[in-house]
Amino acid sequence: MQTTTLGRTNLTVSIMGMGGGGPSQLGKKSGKTQTESATILQQAFDAGVNYVDTAEGYGTEPIVAQALQGRDRNDIIISTKKSTRRKEVTPQTLEESLNQSLERLNTDYIDVYNLHGVVPQDYDYLVADIYPVLKRAQEQGKIRFIGITEMFNEDTDHKMLQRAAEDNLWDVLMIGHNILNQSGRDTVLKKAIENNIGIQVMFAVRKALSQSDYLRECVSGLVKNSQLDPNDLDDANAPLDFLLQNASTIPEAAYRFCRDEPGTHVILSGTGNPDHL
């Protein structure tokens, strides 16, 4: 497993990270037991993955805790998140949620604690009222580094992360980035490189790049909305097959695309299937 340094955190991380959310949630969504899901995560650890991303809202923190049993805690980097929509989070509820995550993860500290799915209109409130709570928790040793993640489905232009990268308050950002949406390269990643901010990548593949029918549907929508010139397509029915000249599958090419993007560090991938892993 290749490793890299997660920006200014100086954490040595595997370039692949296990994602505890998405359509799989480590197999939880497909009916796997906690033990079965923990076994998949342990297999990832055995293969050299040392980075796992979870969240309060996913319900997978206990799976991570079980997978860590019998391992040196210092060998695994844990990233978890607290949802922040519609200003429902207060300084008190954030502190309570952090303590509950520590209990569910059965750990004394969290390596990267993220504000989860932040939309542009909530950013000022979170910086003014919630960020100081995170700094106190950092000083207390409950968290090592502070991160923030975007609501990529709603904020596809990365307006929130543009501000976060400029403000330089955050040690780590999580960005949605893939072959079909490369807009973060100039708007977020360049500034993140300048400020030495760690970058977690989500949505590297997901549905559009793993299911050919859905890919065609997405490309058709981009053409219809004048976001893509149909003359740039060799074959509208197989719009990304040109990638197969140097990759065995489109998902493989998609992961490699994100891995080779300057400024990225950990590319997240979620699965509940040992063969897929």
VOBA-1610 file (N, C-alpha, C; in pm, whole numbers, padded with zeros to 5 digits, always signed):
BEGIN
Met+00084-00120+00000Met+00000+00000+00000Met+00088+00125+00000Gln+00063+00213-00094Gln+00134+00340-00097Gln+00082+00430+00015Thr+00170+00513+00068Thr+00132+00607+00172Thr+00174+00747+00132Thr+00119+00844+00202Thr+00155+00984+00180Thr+00137+01058+00311Thr+00171+01185+00312Thr+00155+01268+00432Thr+00031+01354+00416Leu-00056+01352+00514Leu-00184+01424+00509Leu-00163+01572+00541Gly-00104+01643+00445Gly-00085+01786+00462Gly-00010+01820+00588Arg-00050+01929+00653Arg+00023+01978+00769Arg-00001+01897+00895Thr-00090+01799+00888Thr-00106+01711+01004Thr+00018+01626+01026Asn+00094+01604+00920Asn+00212+01516+00922Asn+00176+01371+00952Leu+00049+01336+00944Leu+00008+01196+00961Leu+00045+01117+00835Thr+00103+01001+00854Thr+00131+00911+00742Thr+00006+00828+00716Val-00051+00844+00598Val-00180+00780+00568Val-00170+00699+00440Ser-00248+00592+00434Ser-00259+00514+00311Ser-00334+00597+00208Ile-00298+00581+00080Ile-00364+00661-00022Ile-00508+00617-00044Met-00542+00496-00001Met-00681+00452+00001Met-00730+00457+00145Gly-00847+00514+00163Gly-00911+00513+00293Gly-01044+00440+00284Met-01079+00370+00390Met-01209+00302+00393Met-01317+00400+00438Gly-01420+00415+00354Gly-01530+00503+00387Gly-01643+00427+00455Gly-01689+00480+00566Gly-01795+00413+00641Gly-01935+00458+00605Gly-01947+00546+00504Gly-02078+00594+00463Gly-02115+00543+00325Gly-02175+00632+00244Gly-02209+00595+00107Gly-02316+00488+00099Pro-02327+00424-00016Pro-02433+00325-00036Pro-02411+00194+00037Ser-02291+00173+00093Ser-02262+00045+00158Ser-02261+00054+00310Gln-02195+00159+00363Gln-02174+00170+00507Gln-02110+00043+00563Leu-02000+00002+00496Leu-01923-00116+00537Leu-02008-00243+00539Gly-02110-00247+00456Gly-02198-00363+00449Gly-02322-00352+00536Lys-02328-00252+00620Lys-02442-00234+00710Lys-02573-00219+00633Lys-02569-00147+00521Lys-02691-00125+00443Lys-02739-00250+00370Ser-02651-00345+00350Ser-02690-00468+00281Ser-02721-00581+00379Gly-02730-00548+00508Gly-02774-00646+00607Gly-02664-00724+00676Lys-02540-00685+00657Lys-02432-00756+00726Lys-02435-00723+00875Thr-02394-00820+00955Thr-02387-00798+01098Thr-02268-00708+01129Gln-02266-00655+01251Gln-02154-00571+01290Gln-02023-00648+01281Thr-02025-00773+01322Thr-01903-00855+01317Thr-01857-00876+01173Glu-01951-00902+01082Glu-01914-00920+00941Glu-01854-00792+00883Ser-01913-00679+00917Ser-01861-00552+00867Ser-01724-00523+00927Ala-01708-00553+01055Ala-01578-00531+01120Ala-01470-00619+01057Thr-01508-00739+01016Thr-01412-00829+00952Thr-01362-00772+00820Ile-01452-00711+00742Ile-01411-00648+00617Ile-01312-00535+00644Leu-01341-00457+00747Leu-01251-00347+00781Leu-01115-00401+00828Gln-01117-00509+00903Gln-00991-00571+00946Gln-00910-00621+00827Gln-00980-00674+00726Gln-00911-00718+00604Gln-00844-00600+00534Ala-00911-00486+00536Ala-00851-00365+00477Ala-00727-00325+00555Phe-00736-00330+00687Phe-00618-00297+00769Phe-00503-00392+00737Asp-00534-00520+00724Asp-00431-00620+00695Asp-00366-00595+00558Ala-00442-00534+00467Ala-00391-00505+00333Ala-00311-00375+00327Gly-00302-00305+00440Gly-00222-00184+00445Gly-00300-00055+00454Val-00433-00061+00450Val-00514+00059+00469Val-00505+00099+00617Asn-00471+00224+00643Asn-00463+00268+00783Asn-00553+00387+00812Tyr-00643+00419+00717Tyr-00730+00536+00731Tyr-00874+00493+00715Val-00957+00527+00813Val-01098+00493+00805Val-01180+00618+00838Asp-01279+00644+00756Asp-01368+00759+00775Asp-01507+00710+00811Thr-01561+00763+00918Thr-01694+00725+00963Thr-01768+00853+01004Ala-01883+00839+01068Ala-01959+00956+01111Ala-02065+00912+01211Glu-02101+01007+01295Glu-02211+00984+01389Glu-02336+00937+01315Gly-02365+01002+01201Gly-02488+00974+01129Gly-02490+00842+01053Tyr-02374+00783+01030Tyr-02369+00657+00955Tyr-02404+00536+01042Gly-02380+00548+01170Gly-02400+00433+01258Gly-02290+00329+01246Thr-02175+00367+01192Thr-02067+00270+01172Thr-01951+00288+01270Glu-01962+00382+01361Glu-01854+00399+01460Glu-01833+00272+01544Pro-01939+00202+01587Pro-01916+00077+01662Pro-01846-00030+01578Ile-01868-00030+01448Ile-01799-00125+01360Ile-01649-00096+01362Val-01614+00031+01355Val-01473+00069+01360Val-01412+00026+01493Ala-01485+00049+01601Ala-01434+00010+01733Ala-01407-00140+01740Gln-01498-00220+01688Gln-01478-00365+01691Gln-01360-00406+01604Ala-01345-00342+01489Ala-01234-00376+01400Ala-01099-00343+01461Leu-01097-00247+01551Leu-00972-00205+01613Leu-00929-00294+01730Gln-01018-00379+01775Gln-00984-00464+01890Gln-00861-00549+01859Gly-00766-00545+01951Gly-00644-00624+01934Gly-00538-00557+01850Arg-00564-00435+01804Arg-00466-00362+01723Arg-00413-00242+01801Asp-00295-00199+01764Asp-00238-00078+01822Asp-00315+00042+01770Arg-00380+00113+01860Arg-00462+00228+01819Arg-00381+00329+01738Asn-00254+00343+01768Asn-00171+00441+01699Asn-00145+00406+01553Asp-00175+00282+01515Asp-00150+00238+01377Asp-00261+00279+01281Ile-00378+00318+01335Ile-00495+00348+01252Ile-00536+00493+01270Ile-00561+00561+01159Ile-00608+00699+01160Ile-00760+00698+01148Ile-00828+00753+01249Ile-00974+00758+01250Ile-01021+00900+01220Ser-01108+00910+01120Ser-01176+01035+01089Ser-01325+01013+01112Thr-01387+01100+01191Thr-01532+01091+01207Thr-01591+01230+01198Lys-01724+01237+01193Lys-01789+01361+01156Lys-01917+01385+01237Lys-01950+01514+01251Lys-02074+01557+01316Lys-02156+01641+01218Ser-02280+01600+01191Ser-02366+01673+01099Ser-02402+01810+01156Thr-02419+01906+01066Thr-02434+02045+01111Thr-02547+02119+01040Arg-02640+02048+00979Arg-02739+02115+00896Arg-02834+02205+00975Arg-02871+02316+00909Arg-02975+02407+00959Arg-02948+02456+01101Lys-02822+02473+01134Lys-02782+02527+01265Lys-02837+02446+01381Glu-02864+02318+01355Glu-02915+02233+01463Glu-02807+02204+01566Val-02681+02220+01527Val-02572+02195+01619Val-02543+02322+01699Thr-02526+02304+01829Thr-02489+02413+01919Thr-02358+02375+01985Pro-02291+02469+02052Pro-02169+02431+02123Pro-02191+02314+02218Gln-02304+02312+02287Gln-02331+02204+02381Gln-02353+02071+02309Thr-02435+02071+02203Thr-02462+01944+02134Thr-02338+01892+02063Leu-02252+01983+02016Leu-02128+01937+01953Leu-02040+01866+02055Glu-02025+01927+02172Glu-01942+01866+02275Glu-01998+01730+02317Glu-02131+01723+02330Glu-02194+01595+02365Glu-02170+01491+02256Ser-02184+01531+02131Ser-02165+01438+02020Ser-02022+01388+02012Leu-01927+01477+02036Leu-01787+01436+02035Leu-01761+01331+02142Asn-01811+01355+02262Asn-01791+01259+02371Asn-01857+01124+02339Gln-01975+01131+02276Gln-02043+01006+02239Gln-01966+00931+02131Ser-01907+01004+02036Ser-01826+00938+01934Ser-01704+00871+01996Leu-01642+00937+02091Leu-01529+00876+02161Leu-01570+00745+02228Glu-01689+00745+02288Glu-01738+00624+02354Glu-01768+00515+02252Arg-01836+00549+02144Arg-01872+00448+02043Arg-01747+00391+01975Leu-01647+00475+01957Leu-01523+00431+01894Leu-01429+00362+01993Asn-01464+00372+02121Asn-01383+00311+02227Asn-01238+00358+02220Thr-01223+00489+02212Thr-01089+00547+02201Thr-01082+00674+02284Asp-00961+00712+02321Asp-00940+00834+02399Asp-00928+00958+02312Tyr-00904+00938+02184Tyr-00885+01052+02094Tyr-00929+01015+01953Ile-00965+01118+01878Ile-01002+01103+01737Ile-00898+01181+01656Asp-00846+01118+01553Asp-00739+01182+01477Asp-00788+01303+01399Val-00900+01288+01327Val-00957+01398+01249Val-01106+01405+01281Tyr-01149+01517+01339Tyr-01291+01536+01370Tyr-01344+01645+01277Asn-01444+01607+01196Asn-01494+01695+01090Asn-01635+01747+01119Leu-01660+01871+01083Leu-01797+01918+01069Leu-01847+01865+00936His-01965+01803+00937His-02009+01714+00829His-02114+01780+00739Gly-02088+01780+00609Gly-02188+01826+00513Gly-02226+01972+00530Val-02126+02058+00543Val-02152+02199+00569Val-02194+02269+00440Val-02303+02342+00446Val-02351+02419+00332Val-02305+02564+00347Pro-02293+02637+00235Pro-02236+02773+00242Pro-02307+02865+00341Gln-02439+02855+00350Gln-02512+02949+00435Gln-02491+02923+00584Asp-02437+02808+00621Asp-02412+02779+00762Asp-02268+02806+00804Tyr-02183+02837+00708Tyr-02039+02842+00737Tyr-02004+02949+00841Asp-02057+03069+00827Asp-02022+03176+00920Asp-02060+03140+01064Tyr-02179+03084+01081Tyr-02223+03044+01214Tyr-02129+02940+01274Leu-02090+02843+01195Leu-02005+02735+01245Leu-01867+02786+01283Val-01814+02878+01205Val-01683+02935+01238Val-01691+03017+01367Ala-01796+03095+01381Ala-01808+03183+01497Ala-01842+03109+01625Asp-01933+03010+01619Asp-01985+02949+01740Asp-01934+02808+01767Ile-01903+02733+01664Ile-01868+02592+01681Ile-01718+02567+01673Tyr-01650+02638+01587Tyr-01506+02617+01573Tyr-01431+02634+01706Pro-01465+02733+01789Pro-01394+02745+01918Pro-01410+02621+02006Val-01523+02552+01996Val-01543+02429+02073Val-01445+02321+02024Leu-01427+02315+01894Leu-01332+02219+01838Leu-01190+02249+01883Lys-01154+02376+01887Lys-01020+02413+01932Lys-00998+02374+02077Arg-01100+02393+02161Arg-01086+02352+02302Arg-01068+02201+02312Ala-01146+02128+02234Ala-01134+01982+02236Ala-00996+01939+02188Gln-00942+02012+02094Gln-00806+01983+02046Gln-00705+02007+02158Glu-00721+02116+02228Glu-00630+02148+02339Glu-00641+02045+02451Gln-00760+01987+02467Gln-00782+01885+02570Gln-00732+01747+02528Gly-00692+01733+02403Gly-00642+01605+02354Gly-00749+01509+02306Lys-00874+01557+02296Lys-00981+01469+02249Lys-00975+01450+02098Ile-00931+01552+02027Ile-00912+01541+01883Ile-00773+01595+01850Arg-00715+01539+01744Arg-00582+01583+01704Arg-00589+01692+01598Phe-00681+01675+01503Phe-00689+01771+01393Phe-00835+01797+01358Ile-00859+01916+01303Ile-00995+01964+01278Ile-01021+01967+01127Gly-01134+01909+01087Gly-01168+01904+00945Gly-01308+01955+00917Ile-01337+01971+00789Ile-01470+02014+00746Ile-01500+01948+00612Thr-01625+01908+00592Thr-01664+01840+00468Thr-01783+01913+00406Glu-01793+01903+00274Glu-01897+01975+00203Glu-02020+01887+00178Met-02130+01953+00142Met-02250+01884+00096Met-02243+01883-00057Phe-02170+01785-00110Phe-02131+01787-00251Phe-02252+01782-00344Asn-02356+01708-00308Asn-02473+01698-00396Asn-02542+01832-00416Glu-02530+01921-00318Glu-02594+02052-00326Glu-02497+02162-00367Asp-02372+02146-00327Asp-02271+02251-00347Asp-02164+02200-00443Thr-02207+02172-00567Thr-02115+02109-00663Thr-02004+02203-00709Asp-02019+02333-00683Asp-01914+02429-00718Asp-01819+02455-00601His-01842+02386-00490His-01751+02392-00374His-01741+02532-00312Lys-01852+02605-00309Lys-01847+02741-00254Lys-01803+02742-00108Met-01852+02645-00029Met-01813+02641+00111Met-01665+02610+00126Leu-01617+02510+00053Leu-01476+02471+00067Leu-01382+02578+00013Gln-01427+02658-00081Gln-01343+02769-00126Gln-01313+02862-00010Arg-01415+02890+00070Arg-01395+02976+00187Arg-01308+02907+00291Ala-01333+02778+00311Ala-01257+02704+00413Ala-01108+02699+00377Ala-01078+02678+00249Ala-00938+02673+00207Ala-00872+02810+00222Glu-00947+02916+00195Glu-00894+03051+00209Glu-00874+03088+00355Asp-00970+03053+00441Asp-00964+03091+00582Asp-00846+03025+00653Asn-00809+02905+00608Asn-00693+02836+00663Asn-00709+02803+00811Leu-00833+02781+00854Leu-00859+02738+00992Leu-00851+02588+01005Trp-00870+02517+00895Trp-00895+02374+00897Trp-00770+02296+00858Asp-00744+02190+00932Asp-00628+02106+00902Asp-00656+02012+00784Val-00783+01973+00770Val-00821+01874+00669Val-00954+01916+00607Leu-00967+01898+00476Leu-01093+01919+00405Leu-01134+01788+00339Met-01265+01769+00319Met-01315+01657+00239Met-01392+01714+00121Ile-01348+01677+00000Ile-01405+01733-00122Ile-01461+01622-00211Gly-01571+01650-00277Gly-01621+01563-00382Gly-01547+01594-00511His-01479+01494-00565His-01395+01518-00683His-01390+01390-00765Asn-01412+01403-00895Asn-01406+01286-00982Asn-01392+01329-01127Ile-01387+01232-01216Ile-01367+01260-01358Ile-01476+01350-01413Leu-01599+01335-01366Leu-01712+01412-01418Leu-01724+01550-01356Asn-01663+01572-01241Asn-01665+01704-01177Asn-01525+01733-01125Gln-01449+01806-01205Gln-01311+01840-01172Gln-01298+01986-01126Ser-01412+02048-01094Ser-01412+02192-01068Ser-01332+02231-00944Gly-01312+02137-00853Gly-01238+02169-00732Gly-01090+02191-00753Arg-01039+02152-00870Arg-00895+02163-00895Arg-00847+02308-00878Asp-00913+02400-00945Asp-00870+02540-00940Asp-00930+02617-00824Thr-01049+02577-00780Thr-01118+02657-00679Thr-01082+02619-00536Val-01041+02494-00514Val-01012+02448-00377Val-00871+02390-00364Leu-00836+02298-00452Leu-00712+02223-00433Leu-00587+02309-00444Lys-00587+02406-00533Lys-00469+02493-00545Lys-00442+02568-00415Lys-00546+02622-00355Lys-00530+02694-00228Lys-00495+02597-00115Ala-00550+02476-00119Ala-00517+02376-00017Ala-00369+02339-00024Ile-00316+02328-00145Ile-00172+02301-00160Ile-00091+02416-00101Glu-00133+02538-00132Glu-00062+02656-00082Glu-00061+02659+00070Asn-00171+02620+00134Asn-00182+02623+00279Asn-00149+02489+00345Asn-00107+02392+00265Asn-00067+02260+00316Asn-00179+02194+00395Ile-00300+02199+00341Ile-00418+02139+00404Ile-00434+01996+00355Gly-00462+01905+00446Gly-00487+01766+00409Gly-00619+01753+00333Ile-00622+01665+00233Ile-00741+01649+00150Ile-00787+01504+00148Gln-00913+01484+00191Gln-00982+01357+00175Gln-01075+01371+00053Val-01075+01271-00035Val-01159+01277-00155Val-01274+01178-00141Met-01397+01228-00159Met-01515+01143-00165Met-01573+01150-00306Phe-01665+01059-00337Phe-01731+01054-00467Phe-01633+01028-00581Ala-01524+00958-00554Ala-01429+00927-00660Ala-01494+00840-00767Val-01583+00750-00726Val-01651+00661-00820Val-01803+00673-00803Arg-01855+00616-00699Arg-01998+00612-00675Arg-02074+00555-00795Lys-02201+00587-00806Lys-02290+00520-00901Lys-02258+00552-01046Ala-02231+00679-01075Ala-02214+00720-01215Ala-02095+00654-01282Leu-01991+00625-01205Leu-01870+00569-01264Leu-01857+00420-01243Ser-01960+00360-01186Ser-01957+00214-01168Ser-02072+00143-01239Gln-02171+00221-01287Gln-02285+00163-01357Gln-02301+00232-01492Ser-02281+00159-01600Ser-02277+00219-01733Ser-02408+00288-01772Asp-02521+00231-01733Asp-02650+00293-01768Asp-02664+00429-01702Tyr-02624+00435-01575Tyr-02636+00562-01503Tyr-02535+00664-01556Leu-02419+00616-01598Leu-02320+00706-01657Leu-02375+00772-01783Arg-02437+00692-01869Arg-02496+00748-01991Arg-02603+00851-01957Glu-02682+00822-01854Glu-02786+00915-01812Glu-02725+01047-01763Cys-02618+01038-01686Cys-02552+01158-01635Cys-02492+01241-01748Val-02426+01174-01841Val-02364+01245-01953Val-02471+01311-02040Ser-02583+01241-02061Ser-02693+01299-02138Ser-02745+01425-02070Gly-02754+01422-01938Gly-02799+01539-01864Gly-02703+01656-01876Leu-02573+01627-01873Leu-02472+01732-01888Leu-02480+01796-02026Val-02501+01714-02128Val-02515+01767-02264Val-02641+01853-02274Lys-02750+01803-02219Lys-02878+01875-02225Lys-02868+02012-02157Asn-02791+02019-02048Asn-02777+02144-01973Asn-02662+02230-02024Ser-02607+02193-02140Ser-02497+02267-02202Ser-02372+02273-02115Gln-02355+02172-02031Gln-02235+02162-01949Gln-02129+02074-02014Leu-02165+02011-02123Leu-02073+01924-02195Leu-02103+01933-02344Asp-01999+01952-02423Asp-02014+01960-02569Asp-02019+01819-02626Pro-02130+01781-02691Pro-02140+01645-02745Pro-02032+01614-02848Asn-01975+01718-02909Asn-01868+01695-03007Asn-01739+01646-02942Asp-01732+01661-02809Asp-01614+01613-02737Asp-01623+01465-02705Leu-01737+01405-02734Leu-01757+01264-02701Leu-01730+01176-02823Asp-01645+01078-02805Asp-01621+00981-02913Asp-01742+00891-02932Asp-01806+00856-02820Asp-01920+00764-02825Asp-02012+00797-02708Ala-02127+00855-02736Ala-02219+00895-02630Ala-02270+00777-02551Asn-02272+00659-02610Asn-02319+00540-02539Asn-02211+00478-02451Ala-02087+00514-02476Ala-01975+00464-02394Ala-01877+00580-02376Pro-01921+00685-02307Pro-01846+00812-02307Pro-01708+00806-02243Leu-01683+00709-02156Leu-01553+00703-02089Leu-01472+00580-02126Asp-01514+00510-02229Asp-01442+00388-02266Asp-01299+00416-02314Phe-01270+00540-02351Phe-01133+00572-02391Phe-01035+00550-02275Leu-01087+00553-02152Leu-01001+00532-02036Leu-00949+00389-02028Leu-01017+00298-02095Leu-00981+00157-02086Leu-00855+00123-02166Gln-00799+00221-02233Gln-00671+00198-02299Gln-00560+00173-02197Asn-00577+00233-02078Asn-00472+00223-01976Asn-00525+00176-01841Ala-00644+00121-01839Ala-00702+00070-01714Ala-00794-00046-01748Ser-00809-00137-01655Ser-00892-00255-01682Ser-01040-00225-01668Thr-01075-00125-01585Thr-01215-00087-01567Thr-01224+00064-01551Ile-01342+00118-01572Ile-01362+00262-01550Ile-01345+00298-01403Pro-01400+00221-01306Pro-01373+00254-01166Pro-01224+00259-01133Glu-01146+00166-01190Glu-01001+00170-01165Glu-00942+00302-01215Ala-00979+00340-01336Ala-00930+00466-01392Ala-00975+00584-01307Ala-01098+00577-01257Ala-01152+00688-01177Ala-01076+00704-01046Tyr-01044+00593-00981Tyr-00967+00602-00857Tyr-00827+00655-00886Arg-00766+00608-00993Arg-00631+00653-01027Arg-00631+00802-01064Phe-00738+00846-01129Phe-00751+00988-01162Phe-00744+01073-01035Cys-00820+01034-00935Cys-00820+01110-00809Cys-00687+01098-00736Arg-00629+00978-00739Arg-00501+00958-00672Arg-00393+01048-00733Asp-00395+01067-00863Asp-00291+01144-00930Asp-00320+01294-00936Glu-00434+01335-00881Glu-00467+01478-00879Glu-00378+01549-00777Pro-00302+01651-00817Pro-00218+01723-00721Pro-00301+01780-00606Gly-00252+01760-00486Gly-00318+01814-00367Gly-00404+01715-00293Thr-00435+01600-00354Thr-00516+01500-00284Thr-00427+01406-00205His-00483+01349-00098His-00405+01260-00012His-00472+01124+00008Val-00593+01124+00063Val-00665+00999+00089Val-00786+00991-00003Ile-00794+00884-00082Ile-00909+00862-00169Ile-00998+00759-00101Leu-01119+00800-00066Leu-01209+00713+00010Leu-01285+00618-00082Ser-01299+00496-00035Ser-01376+00395-00107Ser-01450+00311-00005Gly-01577+00290-00027Gly-01655+00212+00068Gly-01703+00082+00009Thr-01703-00023+00090Thr-01755-00151+00043Thr-01793-00238+00162Gly-01885-00329+00137Gly-01917-00433+00233Gly-01890-00570+00175Asn-01819-00572+00062Asn-01794-00695-00012Asn-01645-00728-00010Pro-01605-00839+00050Pro-01462-00874+00056Pro-01398-00884-00081Asp-01471-00935-00181Asp-01415-00946-00315Asp-01390-00809-00377His-01482-00718-00354His-01464-00580-00403His-01344-00517-00336Leu-01330-00539-00206Leu-01216-00484-00133Leu-01086-00532-00195
//
